[in-house]
Amino acid sequence: MKKDLTQGAVVKTMLLFAGPMILGNLLQQGYNIADALIVGRFLGADALAAVGAAYTLMTFLTSILIGLCMGSGALVSLSFGRQDEKKMKNSVTASFWFIGAVTIFMNLLSFACLDGIIRLLKVPPELQEMMREYVWIIFLGIFFVFLYNYFAFLLRAIGNSVTPLWFLGSAAVLNVLLDLLFVVRFHWGIAGAAYATVASQAVSGIGIGLYAWLKEPSLRLTKEKLWPDRKTTAEVMRFSVAASIQQSVMNFGILMIQGLVNSFGTAVMAAFAAAVKIDSFAYMPAQEFGNAFSIFISQNFGAGKDERVKKGVKSAFGVSIAFCLAISAIIFLAAPYFMLLYIGPEEAQIIGIGVDYLRVEGAFYCGIGLLFLLYGYYRGIGKPEMSVVLTVISLGTRVLLAYLLAPIPAVGVYGIWWAIPIGWILADAAGLFYMRRVS
């Protein structure tokens, strides 16, 4: 089910390719949303706060793997655009061994450092045991996260964005069913939500790996190409590490923000846990459109179609801005109703804090939408390091301002909320300036 993105109408080609990716990532968010909805409703605000803190931690860890897979996928996509099958096979082999080894190391390190991580995040004492129980189980699924994202990005790199959606959709449905079974029916508490997530990740990871092995020979390790050459390995590491740094720096900044949020107490933690999921769900289509845009740019840049690349940039910016404006309006108006999905109406303080966060962030979704496109553009033209620079600008600003403003009594938690869009805007300005210089 390969698709050549160097042919056809630009906007239609990007949207048709991006559609399954957007839907797939929305379903992936469903993993965490299902946990939060069921945990918040059936286990209470303390459990929701513990899951929220764990969600931020797991987002950081999985972002490392997603970045590695994203970077290797960009390299494969460039080779696909150039119709260089030998280079593509070498890249697949090198990336599998490199990312697989990083996954195993990271998993072992996470288990060894769990208690230290919980202390670093300033998790309140009454929530520490609950978070430890949840995260310990979730760590068991890290290798399945690698399997799914590795094969999903490879399939997308050759133009197949539909197959990953089918496996992720099946896993999302299974996750909801198992949540209801383990938490509501069996009363396994917070551990039940964690087991449901890991089981669902296993289904999607193993399933997509088997599909790629059976249906896509170009993505299969063979006896002839069991070990990669050094030159390809170095190139894979360059692309993968740059993309991983970009993703992990972004989420490390969020992790540092989580520690600051935790210092404000359980009510703010619970509000932040719910609001961040709503926030992520709202702008996720823009993020996945940016990833699809990156593959479009990679294939066309690899094929030497410079004019199509320029036309794609203009079209993508228009589509993303239009979408973000619409979502901003929806979030601003409906923020209280979205918070009620996670928190009962009797928790008025928590709902109010979450609404404030959503209205500040939601007003600036065009900033994050544009930033996702800039990330994708620089990966697509073979300059993944620039994505790292933009991430450092965005997150550095966010963390610095948050830690400077939040301790001021007259500002408080609002300093954290406002620091985020300011970081987006500064990174956008830097990315557009550099684009004009190199184009």
C-alpha positions as CSV (number, residue, x, y, z in Angstrom):
1,M,0.0,0.0,0.0
2,K,2.9,2.4,-0.9
3,K,2.1,5.9,-2.0
4,D,4.3,8.2,-4.1
5,L,3.9,11.7,-2.7
6,T,5.9,13.2,-5.5
7,Q,2.8,13.0,-7.8
8,G,-0.7,14.5,-7.8
9,A,-2.3,17.7,-6.5
10,V,-0.2,19.0,-3.5
11,V,-3.0,19.8,-1.0
12,K,-5.0,16.7,-1.8
13,T,-2.0,14.5,-1.6
14,M,-0.9,15.8,1.8
15,L,-4.4,15.6,3.3
16,L,-5.1,12.1,2.0
17,F,-1.8,10.9,3.4
18,A,-2.1,12.9,6.7
19,G,-5.7,11.8,7.4
20,P,-4.9,8.3,8.7
21,M,-1.9,9.6,10.6
22,I,-4.1,12.2,12.3
23,L,-6.8,9.7,13.2
24,G,-4.2,7.2,14.4
25,N,-2.5,9.6,16.8
26,L,-5.9,10.7,18.1
27,L,-6.5,7.0,18.8
28,Q,-3.1,6.8,20.5
29,Q,-4.1,9.6,22.8
30,G,-7.1,7.5,23.5
31,Y,-4.8,5.1,25.5
32,N,-4.2,7.8,28.1
33,I,-7.6,9.5,27.9
34,A,-9.3,6.1,28.6
35,D,-7.1,5.7,31.6
36,A,-7.8,9.2,32.9
37,L,-11.5,9.1,32.3
38,I,-12.0,5.8,34.1
39,V,-9.4,6.4,36.8
40,G,-10.8,9.9,37.5
41,R,-14.4,8.7,37.6
42,F,-14.0,5.4,39.5
43,L,-10.8,5.9,41.6
44,G,-10.9,9.6,42.5
45,A,-8.9,12.8,42.2
46,D,-5.8,11.4,43.9
47,A,-5.5,8.5,41.5
48,L,-6.0,10.9,38.6
49,A,-3.2,13.1,39.9
50,A,-0.9,10.1,40.1
51,V,-1.7,8.9,36.6
52,G,-1.3,12.5,35.3
53,A,2.2,12.7,36.8
54,A,3.0,9.3,35.4
55,Y,1.7,10.3,32.0
56,T,4.1,13.2,31.8
57,L,7.0,10.9,32.7
58,M,6.0,8.3,30.2
59,T,5.5,10.9,27.5
60,F,9.1,11.9,28.0
61,L,10.5,8.4,27.8
62,T,8.4,7.4,24.8
63,S,9.3,10.6,23.1
64,I,12.9,9.5,23.0
65,L,11.9,6.3,21.1
66,I,9.4,8.2,18.9
67,G,12.1,10.7,18.0
68,L,14.6,7.9,17.1
69,C,11.9,6.2,14.9
70,M,10.9,9.5,13.3
71,G,14.5,10.3,12.4
72,S,15.1,6.9,10.8
73,G,11.8,7.2,9.0
74,A,12.9,10.5,7.5
75,L,16.1,8.9,6.2
76,V,14.1,6.0,4.7
77,S,11.7,8.4,3.1
78,L,14.6,10.3,1.4
79,S,15.9,7.1,0.0
80,F,12.4,6.1,-1.2
81,G,12.1,9.5,-3.0
82,R,15.5,8.9,-4.7
83,Q,14.4,5.3,-5.5
84,D,17.6,4.0,-3.9
85,E,16.4,0.6,-2.6
86,K,19.9,-0.5,-1.4
87,K,20.3,2.6,0.8
88,M,16.8,2.1,2.1
89,K,17.4,-1.5,3.2
90,N,20.7,-0.5,4.8
91,S,18.9,2.2,6.7
92,V,16.2,-0.2,7.9
93,T,18.8,-2.6,9.3
94,A,20.9,0.0,11.0
95,S,17.9,1.7,12.6
96,F,16.4,-1.6,13.9
97,W,19.6,-2.6,15.8
98,F,20.4,1.0,17.0
99,I,16.9,1.9,18.3
100,G,16.3,-1.6,19.7
101,A,19.5,-1.4,21.7
102,V,18.5,2.1,23.0
103,T,15.1,0.8,24.0
104,I,16.5,-2.1,26.1
105,F,19.0,0.1,27.8
106,M,16.4,2.8,28.6
107,N,13.9,0.2,29.9
108,L,16.5,-1.2,32.4
109,L,17.6,2.3,33.4
110,S,14.0,3.4,34.1
111,F,13.4,0.4,36.4
112,A,16.6,1.2,38.3
113,C,15.9,4.9,38.7
114,L,12.2,4.9,39.4
115,D,12.3,6.0,43.0
116,G,14.8,8.8,42.2
117,I,12.5,10.0,39.4
118,I,9.5,10.1,41.6
119,R,11.4,12.3,44.2
120,L,12.7,14.5,41.4
121,L,9.2,15.2,40.2
122,K,8.2,16.3,43.7
123,V,5.3,14.0,43.8
124,P,3.4,14.5,47.1
125,P,4.1,11.7,49.6
126,E,0.4,10.5,49.7
127,L,0.6,9.9,45.9
128,Q,4.1,8.3,45.6
129,E,3.1,4.7,46.2
130,M,0.2,4.9,43.8
131,M,2.4,6.4,41.1
132,R,5.1,3.8,41.7
133,E,2.6,1.0,41.3
134,Y,1.2,2.4,38.0
135,V,4.6,3.3,36.4
136,W,6.3,0.0,37.3
137,I,3.7,-1.8,35.2
138,I,3.7,0.7,32.4
139,F,7.5,0.3,32.1
140,L,6.9,-3.3,31.0
141,G,5.3,-2.0,27.8
142,I,8.2,0.2,26.6
143,F,9.5,-2.4,24.1
144,F,6.1,-2.7,22.5
145,V,6.0,1.1,22.2
146,F,9.3,0.8,20.2
147,L,7.9,-2.0,18.0
148,Y,4.8,-0.1,17.0
149,N,6.5,3.3,16.4
150,Y,9.5,1.8,14.5
151,F,7.3,-0.1,12.0
152,A,4.7,2.7,11.8
153,F,7.3,5.3,10.8
154,L,8.9,2.9,8.3
155,L,5.5,2.2,6.7
156,R,4.7,5.9,6.6
157,A,8.1,6.6,5.0
158,I,7.1,4.6,2.0
159,G,3.7,6.2,1.8
160,N,1.6,3.7,3.8
161,S,-0.2,5.7,6.5
162,V,-3.3,3.4,6.6
163,T,-1.9,0.2,8.0
164,P,-0.6,1.8,11.2
165,L,-4.1,3.2,11.8
166,W,-5.7,-0.2,11.7
167,F,-3.4,-1.7,14.3
168,L,-3.6,1.4,16.5
169,G,-7.4,1.5,16.2
170,S,-7.7,-2.1,17.3
171,A,-5.4,-1.5,20.3
172,A,-7.3,1.7,21.3
173,V,-10.6,-0.2,21.4
174,L,-9.0,-3.1,23.3
175,N,-7.5,-0.6,25.8
176,V,-11.0,0.9,26.7
177,L,-12.5,-2.6,27.0
178,L,-9.7,-3.8,29.3
179,D,-9.9,-0.6,31.4
180,L,-13.5,-1.2,32.0
181,L,-12.8,-4.9,32.8
182,F,-9.8,-4.5,35.0
183,V,-10.8,-1.3,36.9
184,V,-14.6,-1.3,37.0
185,R,-15.3,-5.1,37.0
186,F,-12.3,-6.7,38.7
187,H,-11.5,-3.7,41.0
188,W,-7.8,-3.9,40.3
189,G,-7.4,-0.2,41.0
190,I,-4.7,1.9,39.3
191,A,-2.8,-1.3,38.4
192,G,-5.7,-2.4,36.2
193,A,-5.5,0.8,34.1
194,A,-1.7,0.2,33.7
195,Y,-2.2,-3.5,32.7
196,A,-4.8,-2.5,30.1
197,T,-2.4,0.0,28.5
198,V,0.5,-2.5,28.3
199,A,-1.7,-5.2,26.8
200,S,-3.0,-2.8,24.2
201,Q,0.5,-1.7,23.3
202,A,1.6,-5.3,22.9
203,V,-1.2,-6.0,20.4
204,S,-0.3,-2.9,18.3
205,G,3.5,-3.5,18.5
206,I,3.6,-7.2,17.7
207,G,0.8,-6.9,15.1
208,I,2.4,-4.2,13.0
209,G,5.8,-5.9,13.2
210,L,4.3,-9.1,11.8
211,Y,2.5,-7.2,9.0
212,A,5.7,-5.4,7.9
213,W,7.6,-8.7,7.9
214,L,5.0,-10.5,5.8
215,K,3.8,-7.8,3.5
216,E,6.8,-5.4,2.9
217,P,10.0,-7.2,1.9
218,S,11.8,-3.9,1.6
219,L,11.4,-3.4,5.4
220,R,12.5,-6.9,6.3
221,L,15.8,-7.9,7.8
222,T,17.4,-10.6,5.6
223,K,20.5,-12.8,6.1
224,E,22.3,-10.8,3.4
225,K,21.7,-7.6,5.3
226,L,21.6,-8.7,8.9
227,W,24.3,-6.2,9.9
228,P,24.5,-2.6,8.6
229,D,27.6,-0.9,7.2
230,R,29.3,1.8,9.3
231,K,28.5,4.7,6.9
232,T,24.7,4.0,7.0
233,T,24.8,3.5,10.7
234,A,26.4,6.8,11.3
235,E,23.8,8.5,9.0
236,V,20.9,6.8,10.8
237,M,22.4,7.9,14.2
238,R,22.6,11.5,12.9
239,F,19.0,11.7,11.8
240,S,17.6,9.6,14.7
241,V,19.5,11.2,17.5
242,A,18.7,14.7,16.2
243,A,15.0,13.9,16.0
244,S,15.1,12.1,19.4
245,I,16.8,15.1,21.1
246,Q,14.1,17.4,19.6
247,Q,11.3,15.2,20.9
248,S,12.9,14.4,24.3
249,V,14.0,18.0,25.0
250,M,10.5,19.1,24.3
251,N,9.1,16.6,26.7
252,F,11.9,17.0,29.3
253,G,10.8,20.6,29.5
254,I,7.3,19.4,30.1
255,L,8.6,17.1,32.7
256,M,10.3,20.0,34.5
257,I,7.1,21.9,34.3
258,Q,5.3,18.9,35.9
259,G,7.7,19.2,38.8
260,L,6.8,22.9,39.2
261,V,3.1,22.1,38.9
262,N,3.4,19.4,41.6
263,S,4.7,22.0,44.0
264,F,1.3,23.8,43.9
265,G,-0.5,20.7,45.4
266,T,-3.0,18.0,44.5
267,A,-5.7,20.3,43.1
268,V,-3.4,21.9,40.5
269,M,-1.9,18.5,39.7
270,A,-5.3,17.0,39.0
271,A,-6.4,20.0,36.9
272,F,-3.1,19.9,35.0
273,A,-3.4,16.2,34.4
274,A,-6.9,16.6,32.8
275,A,-6.2,19.8,31.0
276,V,-3.0,18.6,29.4
277,K,-4.8,15.6,27.9
278,I,-7.5,17.9,26.4
279,D,-4.8,20.2,25.2
280,S,-2.8,17.4,23.6
281,F,-5.9,16.0,22.0
282,A,-6.8,19.4,20.6
283,Y,-3.6,20.1,18.8
284,M,-2.6,16.5,18.0
285,P,-4.0,16.8,14.4
286,A,-1.7,19.7,13.8
287,Q,1.2,17.7,15.1
288,E,0.5,14.7,12.9
289,F,-0.1,16.9,9.9
290,G,3.4,18.2,10.6
291,N,4.8,14.7,10.5
292,A,2.9,13.9,7.3
293,F,4.2,17.2,5.8
294,S,7.7,16.1,6.8
295,I,7.4,12.8,4.8
296,F,5.9,14.8,1.8
297,I,8.9,17.1,1.9
298,S,11.4,14.2,2.3
299,Q,10.1,12.3,-0.8
300,N,10.0,15.4,-3.0
301,F,13.3,16.8,-1.8
302,G,14.9,13.4,-2.4
303,A,13.4,13.4,-5.9
304,G,14.7,16.8,-6.6
305,K,11.3,18.5,-7.0
306,D,12.1,21.9,-5.5
307,E,9.1,23.7,-6.8
308,R,6.8,21.1,-5.4
309,V,8.5,21.5,-2.1
310,K,7.9,25.3,-2.1
311,K,4.3,24.8,-3.1
312,G,3.8,22.2,-0.3
313,V,5.2,24.6,2.3
314,K,2.8,27.4,1.4
315,S,-0.2,25.0,1.2
316,A,0.6,23.3,4.5
317,F,1.0,26.6,6.4
318,G,-2.5,27.7,5.2
319,V,-4.1,24.4,6.1
320,S,-2.5,24.3,9.6
321,I,-3.4,27.9,10.5
322,A,-7.0,27.5,9.4
323,F,-7.4,24.3,11.5
324,C,-5.7,25.8,14.6
325,L,-7.9,28.9,14.5
326,A,-11.0,26.7,14.5
327,I,-9.7,24.5,17.4
328,S,-8.8,27.6,19.4
329,A,-12.3,28.8,19.2
330,I,-13.8,25.5,20.2
331,I,-11.4,25.0,23.2
332,F,-12.0,28.6,24.5
333,L,-15.8,28.2,24.4
334,A,-16.1,24.6,25.6
335,A,-13.3,24.3,28.1
336,P,-15.6,23.8,31.2
337,Y,-17.5,21.0,29.4
338,F,-14.2,19.2,28.4
339,M,-13.0,19.4,32.0
340,L,-16.2,17.8,33.2
341,L,-15.3,14.7,31.2
342,Y,-12.6,14.0,33.7
343,I,-13.7,15.7,36.9
344,G,-17.0,15.6,38.7
345,P,-19.0,18.9,38.9
346,E,-18.5,19.0,42.7
347,E,-14.7,19.7,42.2
348,A,-15.2,23.3,41.2
349,Q,-11.7,24.4,42.1
350,I,-10.0,21.8,40.0
351,I,-12.3,22.5,37.0
352,G,-11.6,26.3,37.3
353,I,-7.9,25.8,37.3
354,G,-8.1,23.5,34.2
355,V,-10.3,26.0,32.4
356,D,-7.8,28.8,33.0
357,Y,-5.0,26.6,31.6
358,L,-7.0,25.6,28.5
359,R,-8.1,29.2,27.6
360,V,-4.5,30.5,27.8
361,E,-3.0,27.7,25.7
362,G,-5.9,27.4,23.4
363,A,-5.7,31.0,22.3
364,F,-2.2,30.3,20.8
365,Y,-2.6,27.0,18.9
366,C,-1.5,28.6,15.7
367,G,1.9,29.0,17.4
368,I,2.3,25.3,18.1
369,G,0.8,24.3,14.7
370,L,3.4,26.4,12.8
371,L,6.2,25.0,15.0
372,F,5.2,21.4,14.1
373,L,5.5,22.3,10.4
374,L,8.9,23.9,10.9
375,Y,10.1,20.7,12.7
376,G,8.8,18.6,9.7
377,Y,10.3,20.9,7.1
378,Y,13.8,20.8,8.5
379,R,13.7,17.0,9.0
380,G,12.5,16.7,5.4
381,I,15.3,18.7,3.8
382,G,18.0,16.8,5.8
383,K,18.6,19.4,8.4
384,P,17.2,17.7,11.6
385,E,19.6,19.6,13.8
386,M,17.6,22.8,13.2
387,S,14.5,21.1,14.7
388,V,16.6,20.7,17.9
389,V,17.5,24.4,17.9
390,L,13.9,25.4,17.6
391,T,12.9,23.0,20.4
392,V,15.6,24.4,22.7
393,I,14.3,27.9,22.0
394,S,10.7,27.0,22.7
395,L,11.3,24.8,25.8
396,G,14.2,26.9,27.2
397,T,11.9,30.0,27.2
398,R,9.0,28.0,28.6
399,V,11.0,26.5,31.5
400,L,12.9,29.7,32.3
401,L,9.8,31.9,32.4
402,A,7.8,29.4,34.3
403,Y,10.4,29.1,37.1
404,L,10.9,32.9,37.2
405,L,7.2,33.8,37.2
406,A,5.5,31.1,39.2
407,P,7.1,32.0,42.6
408,I,5.8,35.6,42.3
409,P,2.7,35.6,44.5
410,A,0.7,37.9,42.2
411,V,1.4,35.6,39.2
412,G,1.6,32.1,40.7
413,V,0.4,29.2,38.4
414,Y,-0.5,31.6,35.6
415,G,3.2,32.2,35.1
416,I,3.5,28.5,34.0
417,W,0.5,28.7,31.7
418,W,1.7,31.9,29.9
419,A,5.3,30.7,29.5
420,I,4.2,28.0,27.1
421,P,2.8,30.1,24.2
422,I,5.6,32.7,24.6
423,G,8.1,29.8,23.9
424,W,6.1,28.7,20.8
425,I,6.1,32.2,19.3
426,L,9.8,32.8,19.8
427,A,10.7,29.5,18.2
428,D,8.4,30.2,15.3
429,A,10.1,33.5,14.7
430,A,13.5,31.9,14.7
431,G,12.4,29.0,12.3
432,L,10.8,31.4,9.8
433,F,13.9,33.7,9.8
434,Y,16.2,30.8,9.1
435,M,13.9,29.4,6.4
436,R,14.1,32.7,4.6
437,R,17.8,32.7,4.8
438,V,18.3,29.3,3.4
439,S,15.5,29.2,0.8
